[in-house]
Amino acid sequence: QVQLEESGGGLVQPGGSLRLSCAGPGSIFSIAAMGWYRQPPGKQRELVATITSGGMTNYVDSVKGRFTISRDNAKSTVYLQMDSLKPEDTAVYYCNLKWSILGAPREYWGKGTLVTVSS
């Protein structure tokens, strides 16, 4: 069973910064695509950012220029640096791992970490 463990959430004032981390399984991390999703209160889960095994990144328009996704394969960890945070960034943030084995896709989720942006 693949386990993902997020950390780094918390309460921050508007304009502040947080860095989320997600530790994944060392055996497959380097070949997996990683992503961060979020679920604001009362809303559906949405994509925030993704990073391929080769390091290509993608962001939802609302976080472009403010958030940065990165990965450290040696530590089997993916990060989400969040700057210039806004109240609308308040959500539970989930780590996501995608890979395939014998051609069959597999997807795993962390349990989430709460980010609250409020003064």
Buried (B, 14 or more C-beta within 10 A) or exposed (E): EBEBEBBBBEEBEEEBEBEBBBBBBEEBBEEBBBBBBBBBEEEEBEBBBBBBBEEEBBBBEEBEEBBBBBBEBEEBBBBBBBBEBEEEBBBBBBBBBBBEEEEEEEEBBBEBBEBBBEE
